[in-house]
């Protein structure tokens, strides 16, 4: 492995696998946009070595700082960089960046990778291109303005004056670094890579089995470990007898590991270390443990729902209060009310949690399928007491992330065990471990009241929510601001009303929760788009026409939940996707008997999505035949990747709508595997059409925005069939009878 050192300018220097050239990394996001030119010059490192590595034999390697977990970022980000550097896409290679938060912005989540890297990577690529042009011009003693970069080289005049990047890289690296605020960017009209569908760079390896995921990691002398954890959340080891476990052939050691409350939230337990994963699992099965079940043994889904109902019977904390919704509701002769309920939901990644760590006396190395390599590095540093520059974290491919792999618990366990054994250890979770010791999407309960005036306009809107907040678990202020993680766009809806009130009450729970694909948007999108559909029905209006009328004139609505950093909701773009989805689905045209359409539109992660679902009932259960999406995510970088992401979000959303529920009994999860936490099968998958809005706006998120509109469009279609509203998920046949 390479040796990492960081100097006073945060340059990262390391030898490369190719053995030639010098790699110097930097963190573009640390450069302030308004820095004066002289400060930029001091702070800006050489772009060849942070993002582009060109060797004398003209191989071009682009460095990837984000984690590839199936979302296609290993292709999309290099496309941006390759566009500005002007290299032949066929010659591009990709290499995972080493974990160094001073240099790279590693975190992968919140559908933010393309959005956050778009401008920095364009600027880095443009700087590299301009330095290559300057080097060629100096070699030829001509004006740089007479030279052009193309196809991995610099051209001046006829092809007789053409130098490859490989021939120029050493001279180019010595050129002054352009100011990243003023470096000329390529005219988007001339893009030849961005906006063109590209096959996934790792696709062949995944197809032929040569791709290496975290679970495929191997190191000389590696051992395998599984952990017996208390099945009750918050429980801990009282005592254990390891005799039977140690009698299993292949078991090497059995010992307790402590729970960690801060940062990683590990449950602790008893580690069984063996020379194979099978031996470790058999050893754990033979292990005898007595558990202190802790303070949450009495929690159940029923007790939590009772808490929800009790909370809803009292006023909540005012999150937003425009006008006087309560007064309008009190005097209204006709109002619409609805209550919506959501269970906990598991991430259920295809690859269960795993992590391989080797802690030595003076260094450490890890192989981790993680969305947060810097967090993994911090966790290992805390256990090993080593400085972070002595810890190498290799980020592997992941079999799904969905927010689960942002956690540090599985890394903590591997570090704790390797610290004891002194050997490389893979901690491997079984499917049952993964299902029963997840960090779940919060359970929540929402009560809505709305009033329409005599003209069919929205006179008042009130939304009360109680939930097991993510913020309450993770934020230092915790319960004081529990509402911060629970509303998103539900706190600044696009539907105009003079009287708008949002309230919140925290529900206490010992069940761990964290970020789940689309986070609070998964519930907010459902409740907002189902309730506006209920209002449309009360008004006797077409659901699409009603939405467009309530949205009204084009305007931009500030992000109420994140006013300093969030982008405003542009109603013109929201109306655009609603109209496009309706047009492509032939909204209003006849359907076969027993089939109905439903529609939903939503704004999340600065992206606009709308979906029309076509649904029937088969043996009392919904059958989704077709989903028609319209997506406005700014400039499409890789249209093929966008379609794949939305298709994946559709299936994930359908899974939550039709099947997924984590239930609690005795403080523990009832479900254990895919037999009782079911996924959609191939036969359940609808025909899905993705229509991408052509835009020159900066790219925005796409991994998660496809999800919030799925369940709402399906349930709104079910109302068209049955005149019954689905107000709790997953959909139950009994609710449709």
N, C-alpha and C positions, 0 to 999 in steps of 0.2 A: 504494500500500500504506500501511498505518497505521504511524505512528511509535510505537515502544514505549519507555517509561521506567518504571523501578521505583524506588519511594521506600523509606524506611527500614522501612516495615511490609510490604514485599513486595506492595504493591498494584500492579496492572498497569492502566494507564490508556490507553485508545485510543479513537479515534473509530470508529464503526461504519459499515457500508456504507449503512445507512439515513440516516445523517447526524444523527440526533437521539439524545439520551441520552448517558450516560457509561458506559463499560464498565470495571468494576474487578474484577480477578481475584484469586483467592486459592487456596491449596493446603490443602484441608481436612485431608488426611492428616497435615499437620504439627502439627495441634492434638492435644495429649496428652489422652487421655480423663480423666485424673485432675487436670487443671489446675484450680486454684481458680477461682471465678467471676470474681474481679477480673482474673486472668491471661487467662481466656477473653475477657473484654471487651476487653482490650488487643490480643489477637492476632486476634480474629475480624473479618474485613472484611465489607463489605456484601454479602449474598448475591444481591442483584438483579443484580450486575454480574459475578459469577464464573460463575454458572450460568444466570441468567435475565436476559434483556434484554427489557423491556417498553417499547414506544414509546407516545407519546400517542395514536396511532391504534389502539392495542390489539393490535398485533402482538406475539406472544410467541415469542421465539427462545431455544432451549435450547442451551447451549454444550457441545460434545462434546470431551472431552480424549483419548479413546481412538481408535485407528486402525480404520477399517472395511476389512476385507479379505475380506468375504463371509460373516462370522460373524454379522452382524445386530446388531452393537453400536450402530450408528447409530439403531436403533429401540429396543432393550432399555433402554439407559441413559436416554434421554429419557422412556420410560414411567415409570420410577421417579420421576423429578423431577416430571413432569406430574401424577402421582398425588397427591403431597403439595402441590403448588402449586394444585391444583384448577382446571386449565384444560381447556377442550374439546380433546380430542385432535386433532380435525379442524383446529384453528387452529394447531397446533404446527409450528414450523420448526426446523431443526437447522443449526448452523453449526460448522465445525471450529475448535477452540480454537487460538489462536496458540501457537507453541512457546516455552514459558517454564517450565523445570523448577521455578523458585521459586514458580510459581503453580499449575501443573497437573501431575498425576501421569500422564505421557504413556505410559509403556511398556505395550504390549499383547501379552500372552503368558501362558503358564502357565494358561490357562483362568481367569484371575483378574479379568477386568474387572468383571463383574456382582458377584462376591463382594466385591471390594475397594471398590466404589463404592456398594453397597447402602445401608449405614447413613450414610455421609457425604452422599450425594445426597439421601436422605430428610430428613436434618437440614437441609441447605441449602434444600430445597424448603419444609420446614415453617417455617423461619425467615422465608423470603420471604412465605409465606402469613400468618403471624402479624403481620408488619409491615404488610402490606396491610390486614388487619383493623383493626389499631390506627389506621392512617391514616383509614380510613372512620369508625371510631367517633369519632375526634377531630373529623372533619368534621361529623358528626351530633350530637356532644356526647352520646353514649350509652356505656353500658358495653360494652367489646369482647366480653364473654361473651354479649351478645345478638345478635351478628353472626355470620354464617357465610359462608365462602368457597365459591363454586360457579360452574362454567361461566365462569371467567375474570373474575369480579367478586366483590363483597361485597354480601350481602343483609342487610337489617335489616327484619324484619316483612314487610310486603307488598312486592310488586314495585315499589311507588312509591319505596321506599328502596333502590335498587340502583345501585352505581357500578362501572363496569368498571375493570379493573386499569390500563388506559391512563389513566383519569381520576385514578387514585390514585398512580401510580408516583412522581411527584416528591415528594409528601408522605411516601409510605412510605419512600423512600430516606433520609429524615431521622430516621426513628424509631430508637430504641435497638435494637441487634441482640440478639436473644434468646441466652441461653446455649445453645450447641449440645448440651450434655449433658442439658439439662432441657427443651428445647423440645418441646411435645407433638406426638407423631407421630399420624398418622391411624390409626384403628382398622382393622386389616386386614380385618375383616368388612365394612367399607364400601368396600373397593377397587372401583373401577369401570374401571380401566385395567390395573393389574398383574394378571396371571393370565388376562387375556382375549387371545386370539390377535389380533395386529395385523399387517397387511401391512407389508412393509419400506418405510421412508420413501424409500429410494433406489431402490426396485424399478422404478418406472415409468421413471426415467432410464436404468437399466441395460437395460430392455426396448426403449426407443425409440432408444437409441444416443447420448443426450445426456450420459450420465454421463462424467466425465473421470477416467481413470486416469493413473498416472504416465507411461505411454508416450504419452499424448495431450498432454502438456505442450508448450506453445509459447511462445516469448518473442521479441520483436523482435530481428532479427539473429542468431538462434540457429543454432549449428552442431551437427553430429552427429559423434560419435566412436565408434570401436570400438578395442579393444585386442588386440594380438597377445600372448598369454601363453604362457609355456613350457608345453608339454603335460605335462611331468613335474613333479610337485609338488616345490617347493623349488628348481627350476631358475631361471635368470635369463639375461638378455641378455648374450651375449658380444660380438656385433657385429651390425650390420644395414646393409643397402643400401636406401635409400629411393627410388632413381631411378625404378624402374618404378612404384612406388606414386604418386609425385608426378606421373607422366605420365598418370594416370587423370583424366579430366575431372571436375572438381568437388572434387578433393582439394586442401586448403588447406595443411596442415602435417603433418609426420611427425616425432615425437620420442619419446625414451625417457622413461618414468616409473619411479621407483624403487619397489621393494617396501617394504612397511611391515610390520614384524613385530609391533609392539605395538598392541593395541587393534583395528585393522582387519584385520590379516592379509591384506594385498593381495599379489598375486603379482608386481606390477610388469609391465613389458613395453614394447611400442612402441605409442604412440597414433597412430592415423590419423584426422585431423580433416578433415571435408569439409562441403560445403553441403547434402548429403542423406545419409540413412543408407545408401542403395544405393551411392553413390559411396564412402563410407567402407568398406563391406564389400568392394567391388571393389578398392579401394586396398590393403586388408589382404591380400587374396588375392595381389596382385602383389608384396607386400613380401617381401624376402629377409632372413631372420634366422638367425643362427648362435647356438645355445643352449649355455650351460653347464648341463648336465642335473642337476648337484647331487648330493647324497648319497643320494637315494632312488630312483635309477634302477634299482636291483636289486630293488625291492619288487614282489611279486605277490600275488595272492590265495592262491596255493599256498604261498608262503613265509610268509605271515601265518598260514595254517592250521597249518603245521608249528610255528610259534611257540606257537600256542594249545595244540596237543597236548603239546608239551614242557612248557609251563607247568602243564598239568593233571596231569602226572606227578609234580609236587612239591607239598608243602604251600603254601598261600597265606597271605596275611595274614588273621588272624582279624578279621572285621568284627563278628561276634556269636557268643557261645558260652555257651549255657544248658545246664546239665547236662553230660553227657559223651557226645555223639553218636558220637565215634570208638570209645569202648569198647563201646557197644551194637552198632555196626556190626561190630566185630571179632569179637564173640561170637555174632552172629546166624547162624542156620542158613539163613534165607531172607530175602533182602533184594531190593529193587527198585532197579535202576540205569538211568539214562538220560542220554544226552548230546544237547544241543540246540545248533544252530548258526545264526547269522544273518550275512548279508553286509552290506556297507555299503548304504545306501539314500539315494537323492536326493530332494529336496523336489519337484522337477518342477512348480513353480507354473505356472499357465496363462499368466500374464504374466511373461516373462523379466525379469531384473534390469535396471533402468534408473534413471537419476537425472539431473536437470537442475540445473546450478549456474551462477550468474553471480557471480564475484568481482570487485568494483570496488575502487578504491584505498581507499575509506572505508566500504564496506558490502558485504554479500553477500546473495544471495537464492537459495533452492533450492526445487525442486518434487520431492518424494520420496515414492514409495510405500513407506513404512517403518513397521515396528512400533515403532521407537524414535526418534522425532523428536529427542529430546534428545541421543542418540548422534550422529545426523547433524549436529546443530548443533556438537557438540564436535569432530567430525572436520573440519568446514569451518573452525572457529576455529583448529584446529591448523595447517592448511595456509595459511590466509590471514593468520594472526597478528592477526586482528581480535578485539575483545571480543565476547562472545556476544550482547550486547544490540544489536550492529550486524548481526546475522545473522538474517534471516527465513527460517524453514523452513516451507513450505507442505506439509502432509501430504495426499496425494491418496488417492483410492480405490486399492485393490490387487486385482489378479487372483490372489488367493491369497497366503498368507504362510507358514503351517505352521512358523514359527520361522526360516525362511530370511531373512526381511526384518527380523530383529533385527540382522543383520550390518551392518557399516559399510564393507565392502570396495568395493562399487559406488559409494558416496558418496565415498569417498576418491579413487577414480579420476577421477570427475567434477570434484572440487575441484582435484586436481593439474593436470588439463588446462586448466580455466578459469583457473587461476592463471597459466599460461603464455600463453594466448591473450588474456586480458582480456575475453572475450566469453561470453555464455551458451552452454553446451555440454550437450547430452544425450549421456551415455554409454549406449549401447544394447548389451545382450548378445543374441546369437543363441541359439537353442535349444541348439546344440552348446556354446556358451560356458557356458550355464547347467548343462548336464548334466555337463560335464567339469571345472568349476571351482566346484563347490558346497562346502558344509560338510555332510558326510554324517552320517546316523545311524551310530553306531559299529558296527563288526563285533564280534561276541562269540561266546563258546563257554562252555557251561554243563554241568557234570556234577553229577548228582543221585544221592543214595543215600537210601533210606528203608527203615524196618523197621516191620512191623505186629506187634503182640503177639497172643496167642491169642484175645483178645476182638475183634480187628479194629481196635484203637485204634492211633494213630500213636506208636510207641515212640521213633523217632528220625527226624530230617530233616537232611540235609546238602546244602548248595548251594555248589559251587565255580564261580566265574566268572572268566574272563580276557577282557579287551576292550581296545579302543582308546579309552580314556576321554576324555570331554568335559572333565572337571575337570582332567586332566593337561595339556590344551591351553590352558585359559582361566584357571585359578586361579593366583594368585601363588605358592602353595605347590606347584602342579602335581603332580608325581609322588608327593609325600609323602602326598597324600590322594586319590589317583586314584579310589578306590572310592566317593567321596561322590556321584558323579553316576550310578552304575551299577545301583543296586538298588531304591530306592524301597520299595514294599510287599513286595517279596521279602525284605526284612529284618525284616518284622513280619507274617508271614502270619497269617490268621485261624484256621488249623487247629491245634488244641491238641496239643502234644507237650512232654514234659519235657526232651527232649534235642534241641537245635536249634543247628546250627552253620552259619555263613556265612563263606566265605573268598573272597579276591580276589587276583589277580595282574595287574598291568598288562602289556599287550602294546604293544610299541613300533611306531609307524607314522608315516610322513610324510604320510598322507592327512588333510586337514583334516576336522574333525567338530564338530558343534554340535547345537543343539536341533532335533529333528524331531518332528512331531506326536505328542504324548504322551510324548516323550523316552524315558527308561529304562522307563517303563511299557509301551511297545510290546513290549519283549522280556520284561520281568519278568512281565507278565500272561500271556504265552504259556507261558513255562516253568513257572510255578507252577500254572496251571490245566491244563496238559497232564500234569504229573507227578502231581497229585492224582488225575487221571483214571486214570493208570496204577496208582496205589495202589488205587483203587476196583476196577479189574479184577482185581488180585492178590487182593483181599479177596473177590471174587465178589459185590460189592455194586452196587446201582444207583448211578450217578454222582451223581444229585441227593441221594438219601438219605445217601450216604457223606459228601458235603460238609456237609450239615446236621448230621450226627452229629459230625463232627470239629470243626465250629465250636462246637457245644455251647451252653451257657447264654449268655444275653444278657450282654455285658460290653463294656467299652471298652478297646481296645488302644492304648497310646501310640504315636505316630509315632516309631519308633526312629531314623529318619534325620534328623528335624527336631523334636527333643523340645520346643524352646522355642516354636516357632511353628506346627507342624503340628497339625491336629486329630486326635484319636484315632479309630481305626476302631471304629465302632459295629456289633457283630456282629448286633444285631437288625435293623438297616437292610439289612445285606448279605444276611441270610437272607430278608428281605422281598422284595428284588428277585429273588433266585433262585426263590422260590416263585411270585412274580407272573409271571415269564417262563415258568416251567414250566406254570403254569395256562393262560396265554393260548396257549401252543404245544400244549396238550393232551399234555403229557409222559406217555409210557407208553401212549398210544392207538395203534392200528394205523396203519401207513403203507403206501403202495403198495410193491410189490416193488421192490427195488433202491434204496430211499431209507432213510436213517437219520438220527437226530437226535444232536446233541452239545450240551453245555451248558458254560458258563463264567460265573463271577461274579468281580467285582474291585472294588477300592477305589482310586481315583486322583483327585487334585485335589479331595479331600474329597467326592467324589461316588461313588455306588454304582451299578454297572451289571451287568446279567446279560443273556446272549443265548443263545438256542437256535437252532441252525442245522439246516436240513433239506437234506441233500446226497445226490447220486447221482454215479455215475461215467459219463462219456460219452467213449467212445473212449480209456479209460484215464486221463482227466483229470477232476478234480472239477467238478461243476456244482452251484452253490449255488442252491436254489430259493426258500428262505424264511429270513429272519432275524427273530426275535421278540425284541425288546428290552424290558427293564424298567429304568427310570431313576429314581433318587432323587437329585435335585440340589437338595434343599431346596425352598423356595417357588418354583414356576415363574413367572417374570416374563412371558415371552412364549412360551406353549406351541408356537406355530407355529415360532418360532425354534429352540426346543429340538429339535423333530422334524427340522428341516432340518439342524441341526448333527450330530445322531446319524446321520442318513442319509448325510451327507457323510463322517463318520468311518468308517461301514461300508464305503463304497466305497474310501476311502483304505486301510483295513485289508485289504480284499480284494485290492487292488492289490499290497500288500506280500506277502500270503500266496500269491497265485497267479502273480505275474509278476516283481516288482521285485528286481533284484540288480545292484548296481554291482560290477564286477569290475576288478581291477587287474593290469596287465601292463607291465613295464618302468617302473614308477613312475607310470603314467598310467592314466586311466579308459578302458576298452575301449568302453563304450556312448557313443552320441552324440546320439540323438534317439529319438522314440517308436517307430521301427521296431525298435529293439533294447532299448528300455526301455518295455515296453508298459503301457498302462492298460486297465482293464476297459471293454468296449464296452457299449452299451445292452443288447444281448442277454445280457450276462454279469450284469447287475444283478439281484439277487434281489428278490422281494417283501419289503419291509421294514416291519415294524409296530413302532411306538414306543408303549409304555405308560408314562405319566408318573405317578409316585407323587404324590398330593396331600399337601402338607406345609406346615407353618407354620414349619419351620426356616429359618434364613437361607439365601439362595441360595448355591450353590457352583458349581464349574466345569462346563462342558458341552461346550466345543469339542473336547476331547481324550478324555474318559473313554469315549466310545463305541468307541474304537479297540482297546484292549487285549484285549477279549473276542472279537473277530471271528475271528482266525486260530485261537485255541484252540478255540472252539466248532465251527468247520469241521473242524479236524483231529481233534477228538474224535468227530465224526460219521463221518469217514472210517474211524476205527478200528471203529466199529460196522458198517460195510459190509465191510471187508477184513480186520479183525483185524491190521492193520499200523499201526504208529505212525509218524506223520510227525514227524521230529525235526530237520529242517532246512528252512529257508525260503529261497526260495519252494518250494512243493510241486512235486516232480518226478514225472512219470509212472513213471519207473523205480523210485522208492521205494515205489510202490503195487503193483508187479507181484508 
